[in-house]
Amino acid sequence: MQRARTSTWSRAVVAVAVLSLAGAAPVVAGGGDAAGATGFSPGRPGVGDPYFPLEGNGGYDVSHYDLRLSYGPATHHLRGSGTITARARKNLSRFDLDLTGFRVSKVSVNGRTARFRRSGQELVVTPARGLTRGSRFTTVVSYAGVPRTVTGSRVGYGAYGWIYTKDGAFVGCEPNAAHTWYPSNDHPGDKASFRFRITVPTGRKVVANGTYRGHHVHGHSDTYVWDQRQPMATYLATVGIGRWDFHRSRTPRGIPSFTAVDPALARQAARRHTSARTARITDYWARRFGRYPFGSTGAVVDNVPRVTFALETQTRPLYGFVPDTETMSHELSHEWFGDSVSVRSWRHVWLNEGFATFSSWLWEEHTGGPSTLREARMLHRALGPKDGFWKTSVADPKRNRMFSAPSTTAAR
């Protein structure tokens, strides 16, 4: 064995010497030409999710997103850069990022300019050198343009993604709209930490996921900084831009809470005790489900009449209206089931939604309403044997019915 290993090593040395004398550069373990390095191949353009085959990408895992963006509410213009830190899962000659629209001006990988091209929602990146399996690499994408609201989708919402408001933006991306405003590996199977540095005109404020790190004044604009250190799925990332009233406090159990309320809804939110109810519900779920999984809780309450959904954006759910307690208990339970514990495939979204509906029944029972058992029986009795409810497979409702009543277990 020892002799065979030495002989192989000797032959390798001779081969390198011959290649060098012939003027050819050998491929080394640290990388190689991205286009033609032996043993290097492209990452897949999608993770193969049965409902969204091109969402996400193969060949790497993202660990962190750093989004440095500026937004002009008057022009709807968004520009800046997304820095993506990732680790290669194979020897990569090139890889894809998800990004729809925008003009991409430059892409670099590990500080070196990279070639790129557009292919539908794919931003195909070819680094100057191949990326070896297990290596950590950083990609910076500089881009600018106008985010496109997703409309006409049959998935279940009238409009979602980057939604324009009178004073800024309401951003709710479930299931597949993250790549309409930042470059990403847009699938819940690849979670990462986030930092948001969002610049807006003075007079506007920005709320996002995680912990508020303050803001910096630059003449007629302000930059707001937010950190989400715990891993987060791309569709749960949000930036709310507007003339917010900020409310900071702690729950009775000591969890930091941050709520942003559109001034137009301030009185109504105060009457419904939105901030206090968020605190009570969060604490109750922590007793029932285990320790709160993130660094803060809260809510984003915007005045967007055309929004027909609430969303469990990580650390503070997103509402386009002042929510009732049923909606709040549903969305806040997602912090445990859906956010901290996420689906690997969108066909299993019922694991998120069914549990959250069950949780809203638990909250009703806790606050003196009917028991959870009674709620379940009432729902079952309301559904006749020929009801269309029973024609949908809960575990595979199909893409256009993934948020239908059987998946959410909520026949309303």
C-alpha positions, 0 to 999 in steps of 0.5 A, spaced: 500 500 500 505 504 501 509 503 495 502 504 491 501 510 494 508 513 493 508 511 485 501 514 484 504 521 487 510 520 483 506 519 476 502 525 478 509 529 479 511 527 472 504 529 469 504 536 472 512 537 470 510 535 462 504 539 462 508 545 465 513 544 459 508 544 454 505 550 456 499 548 459 496 550 466 494 544 470 488 544 474 489 545 482 485 543 488 483 550 489 479 552 483 480 552 476 477 556 470 470 556 471 468 554 464 473 548 463 476 546 469 476 538 470 471 536 475 467 542 475 460 543 473 454 548 473 449 548 479 442 546 477 437 552 475 432 549 481 431 545 487 426 541 483 420 543 488 414 540 484 410 546 485 415 551 483 421 547 479 425 553 478 425 556 485 431 555 488 438 553 485 442 547 486 450 546 488 450 551 494 447 553 500 446 560 502 448 562 510 447 570 509 444 575 505 446 583 506 442 587 502 444 594 501 438 598 498 435 605 497 428 606 495 424 612 492 417 612 494 415 617 488 419 613 483 418 606 485 425 606 484 429 600 487 437 600 487 443 597 491 446 591 492 445 584 494 451 580 498 450 573 498 455 568 502 454 561 501 458 554 501 459 550 495 456 543 495 460 541 489 465 543 484 461 549 481 463 552 474 457 556 475 451 557 479 444 561 478 441 566 483 433 567 482 432 575 480 426 577 476 426 584 472 431 589 474 438 591 470 444 588 473 450 592 472 455 588 475 456 581 479 463 579 483 465 573 486 470 573 491 472 580 489 473 578 482 468 580 476 464 575 474 460 573 467 453 573 468 447 572 463 439 573 464 435 567 463 428 568 465 428 568 473 435 566 473 441 570 473 446 565 471 453 567 474 460 564 471 465 566 476 473 567 474 475 561 477 471 554 479 468 554 486 471 547 490 466 543 494 466 545 501 469 552 499 465 559 502 464 564 497 461 571 496 457 574 491 455 581 490 450 583 485 449 590 483 442 592 480 437 597 479 429 598 477 422 597 479 420 591 483 414 588 480 408 586 484 405 579 482 398 579 480 394 574 476 397 568 480 392 562 481 396 560 487 391 564 492 392 571 492 390 577 488 397 581 489 403 579 493 410 581 493 412 588 493 406 592 493 406 599 493 402 604 498 401 611 498 407 612 503 412 606 501 411 599 500 408 593 503 412 587 502 409 580 503 412 574 498 409 567 500 410 563 496 415 565 490 416 573 490 422 574 494 426 574 487 422 580 485 426 585 489 433 581 491 437 576 488 436 569 492 436 562 492 428 563 493 426 556 496 424 555 504 429 549 503 435 554 504 435 558 510 440 564 512 441 570 516 439 577 513 442 584 514 438 589 511 440 596 510 435 600 507 435 608 505 429 612 504 427 619 503 427 623 510 420 622 513 419 615 511 421 609 516 423 602 514 421 596 518 424 589 517 425 582 520 429 581 526 433 586 531 432 594 530 439 597 530 438 604 529 438 609 523 443 614 520 442 620 517 445 622 510 442 629 508 435 628 505 435 621 506 436 616 512 438 609 512 435 604 517 439 597 519 435 591 521 439 584 523 435 577 523 441 573 525 437 566 526 436 563 519 430 565 515 426 562 509 427 567 503 419 568 502 419 571 510 424 577 508 420 583 508 421 591 508 416 595 510 416 602 508 412 608 510 411 613 515 410 609 521 409 609 528 414 605 532 412 602 538 418 598 542 416 594 549 417 587 552 412 582 553 410 580 560 415 574 559 421 579 557 421 578 549 423 584 546 417 587 541 417 592 536 411 594 532 410 598 526 403 602 525 401 606 519 398 612 522 392 612 519 390 606 523 393 608 529 387 609 533 384 603 531 390 599 533 390 602 540 383 600 541 384 593 539 390 593 543 394 590 537 401 591 541 399 588 548 395 582 544 401 580 540 405 580 547 400 576 550 399 571 544 407 570 544 408 569 551 402 564 551 405 560 545 412 560 548 408 556 554 405 551 549 410 550 544 416 551 547 421 557 548 420 563 543 425 561 537 427 568 535 430 575 538 424 579 538 416 579 536 411 584 534 407 586 528 407 590 522 400 594 521 399 597 514 393 601 511 393 597 504 385 595 503 387 591 497 391 586 501 387 580 502 392 576 506 396 576 513 403 573 513 407 570 518 414 574 516 419 572 521 419 576 528 413 580 526 407 578 522 405 583 516 398 585 516 395 590 511 389 592 516 388 592 524 388 584 525 383 581 530 385 576 535 384 570 531 388 572 525 394 574 530 394 568 534 394 564 527 400 568 524 404 568 531 403 561 531 407 560 525 413 563 528 414 556 531 411 552 525 412 555 518 418 560 520 423 556 525 420 549 523 419 550 515 417 545 509 422 542 505 417 542 499 411 547 498 406 541 497 407 540 504 404 547 506 399 544 510 404 543 515 404 550 516 397 552 515 393 546 518 397 547 525 396 555 525 389 554 524 389 549 530 393 554 534 387 559 533 382 554 535 387 553 541 387 561 543 379 561 542 379 556 547 384 559 552 380 566 552 373 563 554 371 561 547 369 554 544 373 548 545 378 546 540 375 539 539 368 543 538 371 547 533 373 541 529 367 537 530 363 544 527 367 544 521 367 537 520 359 537 520 359 543 516 362 539 510 357 534 507 360 528 504 360 531 497 363 537 499 369 539 494 373 539 500 374 532 500 376 532 493 383 535 495 389 531 497 391 535 504 398 532 503 399 534 495 393 540 494 397 542 487 400 548 486 393 553 485 390 550 491 396 550 496 392 555 500 385 552 499 381 550 505 383 543 505 390 545 506 389 550 511 384 546 515 379 553 515 373 553 511 371 560 511 
